[in-house]
Amino acid sequence: MTGSRDKTAKVWDSDTLNLMGTLKGHRKGVWDAKFSSWDQLIATSSADTTIKIWSLATFECIQVRIFFKILDIVRYFTKYEQSCAKSEK
């Protein structure tokens, strides 16, 4: 996965390096993207102070979290990353 200043995140096939899908919906650049294979979800964080949760099957946004402080985004994303790591064990 890659995040970009063009306000999108892209999901790539790791074997062929072909583009599988583009996640569109952030109003500012995408800072980070995390994948949970257990839930088949993707989480993206953006400079627009939102975290979006996406379905890997449809590449559609299924949840939006709005934050008013950048530090809150970092805290939430860190917890999400930790829960993904635990669920994949």
C-alpha positions as CSV (number, residue, x, y, z in Angstrom):
1,M,0.0,0.0,0.0
2,T,1.1,3.5,-0.6
3,G,-0.3,6.9,0.6
4,S,0.1,10.1,-1.4
5,R,-0.2,13.8,-1.3
6,D,-2.7,13.4,-4.2
7,K,-5.3,12.4,-1.4
8,T,-5.4,8.7,-2.3
9,A,-4.0,5.4,-1.1
10,K,-3.2,2.7,-3.5
11,V,-3.3,-1.1,-3.0
12,W,-0.8,-3.1,-5.0
13,D,-0.4,-6.8,-5.6
14,S,2.8,-7.8,-4.0
15,D,3.6,-10.5,-6.5
16,T,2.9,-8.7,-9.8
17,L,3.1,-5.1,-8.6
18,N,-0.1,-4.4,-10.4
19,L,-2.5,-1.8,-9.0
20,M,-5.4,-3.6,-7.3
21,G,-7.4,-0.5,-6.2
22,T,-7.4,3.2,-5.3
23,L,-8.9,4.5,-2.1
24,K,-10.4,7.9,-2.7
25,G,-12.1,10.2,-0.3
26,H,-9.6,12.1,1.8
27,R,-9.6,15.9,1.4
28,K,-5.8,16.2,2.0
29,G,-2.7,14.0,1.6
30,V,-2.7,10.5,3.0
31,W,0.0,10.1,5.6
32,D,-0.1,6.4,6.4
33,A,-2.0,3.2,5.5
34,K,-2.2,-0.1,7.5
35,F,-3.6,-3.4,6.5
36,S,-5.3,-6.0,8.7
37,S,-5.3,-9.4,6.9
38,W,-7.5,-10.9,9.7
39,D,-10.3,-8.3,9.2
40,Q,-9.6,-7.7,5.5
41,L,-9.6,-4.0,6.3
42,I,-7.3,-1.0,5.5
43,A,-7.0,2.0,7.7
44,T,-5.7,5.3,6.3
45,S,-4.8,8.5,8.1
46,S,-4.7,11.9,6.4
47,A,-3.8,15.6,6.9
48,D,-7.5,16.3,6.8
49,T,-7.6,14.9,10.5
50,T,-9.5,11.8,9.6
51,I,-8.9,8.1,9.7
52,K,-10.8,6.1,7.3
53,I,-11.5,2.3,7.4
54,W,-11.8,0.6,4.1
55,S,-13.1,-2.8,2.9
56,L,-10.3,-4.7,1.1
57,A,-13.0,-6.6,-0.9
58,T,-14.7,-3.5,-2.3
59,F,-12.2,-0.7,-1.7
60,E,-15.1,1.3,-0.3
61,C,-14.9,3.5,2.9
62,I,-16.9,1.8,5.6
63,Q,-16.1,4.1,8.6
64,V,-14.7,7.6,9.2
65,R,-13.2,8.9,12.4
66,I,-12.7,12.6,12.7
67,F,-10.1,14.0,15.1
68,F,-9.5,17.6,16.1
69,K,-5.9,17.2,17.1
70,I,-3.1,15.5,15.2
71,L,-1.8,13.7,18.3
72,D,-5.2,12.0,18.7
73,I,-4.8,10.5,15.2
74,V,-1.4,9.2,16.1
75,R,-2.7,7.6,19.3
76,Y,-5.7,6.0,17.5
77,F,-3.6,4.7,14.6
78,T,-1.0,3.2,17.0
79,K,-3.8,1.3,18.8
80,Y,-5.2,0.1,15.5
81,E,-1.8,-1.1,14.4
82,Q,-1.3,-3.0,17.7
83,S,-4.7,-4.6,17.4
84,C,-4.0,-5.7,13.9
85,A,-0.7,-7.3,15.0
86,K,-2.4,-9.2,17.8
87,S,-5.2,-10.5,15.6
88,E,-2.7,-11.8,13.0
89,K,-0.9,-14.0,15.5
